[in-house]
């Protein structure tokens, strides 16, 4: 059985309010995908909710995070290096490894388009009017341990 979380647990861990979590679920920023009668939220979605919350604390609106986080979900499913780096940001590296463990997501825009980009460093994107960066490793450290 998969570990899952209620909306109240998501709110507490991601440092959100319950109404914020409800709104994020209603607009599709957080996906409730576990359970048949009462949908619950998976560990991955809980982690993405914490990342979304960090962007919101930096002034981004939840509706503007939907497309970038859909893109990030796709990357986590299709890009093995992305998934590995995200896992390292959550759990840290095995003691024998010595590599960068940060996982940055940059969301940047200009008058014509928005883009998202994940990386191991927090480098801003040149030539864009706006760029917001979040280090998921730091976000997870600030949230504390997961308890299902």
C-alpha positions as CSV (number, residue, x, y, z in Angstrom):
1,X,0.0,0.0,0.0
2,X,1.3,3.5,-1.0
3,X,1.9,6.0,1.8
4,X,-0.6,8.8,1.3
5,X,-1.4,12.1,3.0
6,X,-4.6,14.1,3.8
7,X,-5.0,17.7,2.8
8,X,-4.4,18.7,6.4
9,X,-1.1,16.8,6.5
10,X,0.0,18.4,3.2
11,X,-0.9,21.8,4.6
12,X,1.1,21.2,7.8
13,X,4.2,19.8,6.1
14,X,4.3,22.2,3.2
15,X,3.6,25.2,5.5
16,X,0.4,26.1,3.8
17,X,-3.1,26.7,5.1
18,X,-5.9,24.2,4.5
19,X,-7.8,26.7,2.2
20,X,-4.6,27.2,0.1
21,X,-4.3,23.4,-0.3
22,X,-7.9,23.1,-1.2
23,X,-7.5,25.8,-3.9
24,X,-4.3,24.2,-5.2
25,X,-6.2,20.9,-5.5
26,X,-9.2,22.5,-7.2
27,X,-7.1,24.2,-9.9
28,X,-4.9,21.1,-10.5
29,X,-1.7,22.3,-9.0
30,X,-1.8,19.5,-6.4
31,X,-3.1,16.2,-7.7
32,X,-5.0,14.0,-5.4
33,X,-4.4,10.6,-7.1
34,X,-4.5,7.9,-4.4
35,X,-7.7,6.3,-3.0
36,X,-11.0,5.3,-4.4
37,X,-13.6,7.0,-2.2
38,X,-11.7,9.9,-0.6
39,X,-8.7,10.9,-2.7
40,X,-5.4,11.3,-0.9
41,X,-2.1,12.8,-1.9
42,X,1.0,10.8,-2.7
43,X,4.5,11.5,-1.4
44,X,5.6,12.9,-4.7
45,X,2.6,15.3,-4.8
46,X,3.3,16.3,-1.2
47,X,6.9,17.2,-2.2
48,X,5.7,19.1,-5.2
49,X,3.2,21.0,-3.0
50,X,6.1,22.1,-0.8
51,X,7.9,23.4,-3.9
52,X,4.8,25.2,-5.1
53,X,4.4,26.8,-1.6
54,X,8.0,28.1,-1.9
55,X,7.2,29.8,-5.2
56,X,4.1,31.2,-3.7
57,X,6.0,32.7,-0.8
58,X,8.2,34.4,-3.5
59,X,5.1,36.0,-4.9
60,X,4.0,33.7,-7.7
61,X,0.3,33.0,-8.1
62,X,-0.9,29.4,-7.9
63,X,-2.5,29.6,-11.4
64,X,0.9,30.6,-12.8
65,X,2.5,27.5,-11.4
66,X,0.2,24.9,-13.0
67,X,2.0,24.6,-16.3
68,X,5.6,24.6,-14.9
69,X,4.7,22.0,-12.3
70,X,2.9,19.8,-15.0
71,X,6.2,20.1,-16.9
72,X,8.2,19.1,-13.8
73,X,6.0,16.1,-13.2
74,X,6.6,15.0,-16.8
75,X,10.4,15.4,-16.4
76,X,10.3,13.4,-13.2
77,X,8.5,10.6,-15.1
78,X,10.6,10.7,-18.3
79,X,14.1,12.0,-17.4
80,X,16.0,9.5,-15.2
81,X,18.7,12.1,-14.2
82,X,16.0,14.5,-13.1
83,X,14.3,11.8,-11.0
84,X,17.6,10.8,-9.5
85,X,18.6,14.4,-8.6
86,X,15.1,15.0,-7.1
87,X,15.4,11.9,-5.0
88,X,18.8,13.0,-3.8
89,X,17.3,16.4,-2.9
90,X,14.7,14.6,-0.8
91,X,16.8,11.9,0.8
92,X,20.4,13.0,0.5
93,X,23.1,11.0,-1.2
94,X,24.5,7.6,0.0
95,X,27.6,8.2,2.1
96,X,29.9,6.9,-0.7
97,X,28.7,9.5,-3.2
98,X,30.2,13.0,-3.4
99,X,28.1,15.0,-5.8
100,X,25.9,18.1,-5.9
101,X,22.6,17.3,-4.2
102,X,20.7,20.5,-4.8
103,X,17.7,20.4,-7.1
104,X,16.8,23.9,-8.4
105,X,13.7,24.7,-10.4
106,X,13.8,28.0,-12.3
107,X,10.6,29.5,-13.8
108,X,11.3,32.4,-16.1
109,X,9.3,34.5,-18.5
110,X,9.3,37.4,-20.9
111,X,6.6,39.0,-22.9
112,X,6.4,36.0,-25.3
113,X,6.7,32.9,-23.2
114,X,7.4,31.2,-19.9
115,X,9.8,28.3,-19.4
116,X,10.8,26.0,-16.6
117,X,14.2,24.5,-16.1
118,X,15.6,22.2,-13.5
119,X,19.3,22.1,-12.6
120,X,21.9,21.3,-9.9
121,X,22.7,25.0,-9.6
122,X,20.7,28.1,-9.0
123,X,21.8,30.0,-12.1
124,X,19.2,32.5,-13.5
125,X,18.3,32.4,-17.1
126,X,19.9,35.2,-19.1
127,X,17.7,37.3,-21.4
128,X,14.4,36.8,-19.6
129,X,12.5,39.6,-17.9
130,X,11.8,37.6,-14.8
131,X,13.2,34.5,-13.2
132,X,12.2,32.9,-9.9
133,X,14.4,30.1,-8.5
134,X,13.7,27.6,-5.7
135,X,16.1,25.1,-4.3
136,X,13.9,22.0,-3.5
137,X,16.6,20.5,-1.2
138,X,16.4,23.6,1.1
139,X,12.6,23.5,0.9
140,X,12.6,19.8,2.0
141,X,15.0,20.5,4.8
142,X,12.8,23.3,6.1
143,X,9.7,21.0,6.0
144,X,11.3,18.3,8.1
145,X,10.7,14.6,8.1
146,X,7.8,13.0,6.3
147,X,5.3,11.0,8.4
148,X,2.5,9.1,6.6
